[in-house]
Amino acid sequence: MARKRESIYNVSSDIRLEDYTEADRQKSNNSMFKMAGVVAVLIVIGFVIWQAAVWLMAPTYQLAISNQEITAANIEQLATGPVSRLSATSPVHIRFQWEPGELKTDYLKIMVEREEGSSFVEEAVLGRRPPRTASYIYFMGPLDSGKYRIQVLDGSGSVLADRDLELQ
């Protein structure tokens, strides 16, 4: 006599079909979340490495402001130190310097803006092509007392360096 074939849904009371199907879904969901977490961590690590490389490989510019002449000998001290309140009775010297071969623009602009309330008004502008024989541009001129923002811009208008200044 032929034996009657049992259905696959006929399982004993000890083993339920839901135990296997739900567990498989949870395992697949957990592995999907783990994979998404690993991908997110790898993206964050890649972004951090990319930012560190950009920071390490970025050109170094120096912007120094003083009431005295700025030379190659004293630019390190004047560029790294805070700009104290300078006197408006003597001319202001501004020197923007870069390492030879690091400047990638064909036009530089030193823009001096005076603070008027909550906005800035253009006070003086020096725009020129970078010199071929030197690795700096220099601005010297009288400014009235007040608060100023000095920015060095490249040809596309991106800010290469900026500092704030207060003249008494």
C-alpha positions in Angstrom: 0.0 0.0 0.0 1.3 3.4 -0.9 2.1 5.6 1.9 0.4 8.9 2.0 2.7 11.8 1.6 2.8 14.2 4.5 2.6 17.9 4.0 5.6 20.0 4.8 3.4 22.1 7.1 2.7 19.1 9.3 5.3 19.5 11.9 5.4 18.2 15.4 4.5 20.3 18.4 8.1 20.5 19.4 9.2 22.3 16.3 7.2 25.1 14.9 7.7 26.5 11.4 7.6 30.1 12.8 10.7 29.4 14.8 12.7 28.9 11.7 11.2 31.5 9.5 11.3 34.4 12.1 14.8 33.6 13.1 16.0 33.6 9.5 14.4 37.0 9.0 16.0 38.4 12.1 19.4 37.0 11.1 19.1 38.6 7.6 18.0 41.9 9.1 20.9 41.8 11.6 23.4 41.1 8.9 22.0 43.9 6.8 22.3 46.3 9.7 25.8 45.1 10.4 26.8 45.6 6.8 25.3 49.1 6.7 27.2 49.9 9.9 30.4 48.7 8.5 29.9 50.7 5.3 29.0 53.8 7.3 32.2 53.4 9.5 34.3 53.0 6.3 32.8 56.1 4.8 33.6 58.1 7.9 37.1 56.8 8.1 37.7 57.6 4.4 36.4 61.1 5.0 38.7 61.7 8.0 41.7 60.4 6.0 40.8 62.6 3.1 40.4 65.7 5.3 43.8 64.9 7.0 45.5 64.6 3.7 44.0 67.9 2.5 45.1 69.6 5.7 48.7 68.1 5.5 49.1 68.8 1.8 47.5 72.3 1.8 49.8 75.2 1.0 51.0 77.3 3.9 50.4 81.0 3.6 51.5 83.8 5.9 49.6 87.0 6.4 51.4 89.6 8.6 50.2 93.0 9.7 52.2 95.6 11.5 53.1 99.3 11.9 56.7 98.5 11.0 58.3 97.1 7.8 57.7 93.4 7.4 60.7 91.5 6.1 61.5 87.8 5.6 63.3 87.9 9.0 60.3 89.0 11.1 57.3 87.7 9.2 57.2 84.4 11.2 56.8 86.3 14.4 54.2 88.8 13.0 52.2 86.2 11.1 51.8 83.7 14.0 51.3 86.2 16.8 48.0 88.0 17.5 47.6 91.4 15.9 47.5 93.8 18.8 46.0 97.2 18.5 48.1 99.2 16.1 48.5 103.0 15.8 46.6 104.8 13.1 49.2 107.6 13.0 51.8 105.5 11.1 51.2 103.5 7.9 49.9 99.9 8.1 52.1 97.3 6.5 50.5 94.1 5.2 52.6 91.2 3.7 51.1 88.0 2.2 53.7 85.4 1.7 53.8 81.8 0.3 56.3 79.1 -0.3 57.8 79.1 -3.8 55.8 76.8 -6.1 52.8 76.6 -3.8 50.7 79.4 -5.2 48.3 78.0 -7.8 46.5 81.2 -8.8 47.4 83.8 -11.4 45.8 86.8 -9.6 45.9 87.9 -5.9 43.8 90.6 -4.2 44.4 92.1 -0.7 41.1 93.6 0.4 40.9 95.8 3.5 37.4 96.3 4.8 36.3 98.6 7.6 33.7 97.5 10.0 30.6 99.8 9.9 28.1 98.4 12.4 27.3 94.9 11.4 28.6 95.1 7.9 32.0 95.7 6.2 32.8 98.5 3.8 35.6 98.3 1.3 38.4 100.6 2.3 41.4 99.6 0.2 42.1 97.0 -2.5 45.4 95.9 -4.0 44.9 93.5 -6.9 47.8 92.2 -9.0 49.4 89.2 -10.6 51.9 87.4 -8.3 55.4 88.5 -9.0 57.8 86.0 -10.7 60.9 87.0 -8.8 59.4 87.1 -5.2 57.0 84.9 -3.2 55.1 87.7 -1.5 52.9 90.8 -2.1 53.1 93.9 0.0 50.6 96.6 0.9 51.5 99.7 2.8 49.2 102.7 3.4 47.5 104.9 6.0 44.2 103.7 7.5 41.9 105.6 9.9 41.2 104.3 13.4 38.6 101.5 13.6 38.2 97.8 13.2 39.2 96.2 9.9 39.1 92.8 8.2 42.0 92.0 5.9 41.4 89.2 3.3 43.6 87.8 0.6 41.6 86.4 -2.3 42.7 84.4 -5.3 41.4 84.9 -8.9 38.2 83.0 -8.3 37.4 85.0 -5.1 38.3 82.2 -2.6 39.8 83.5 0.6 43.4 82.3 1.0 44.0 84.1 4.3 42.3 86.6 6.6 42.9 88.5 9.8 41.2 91.1 11.9 42.8 94.4 12.8 42.0 97.2 15.2 43.6 100.6 14.8 43.6 103.3 17.5 
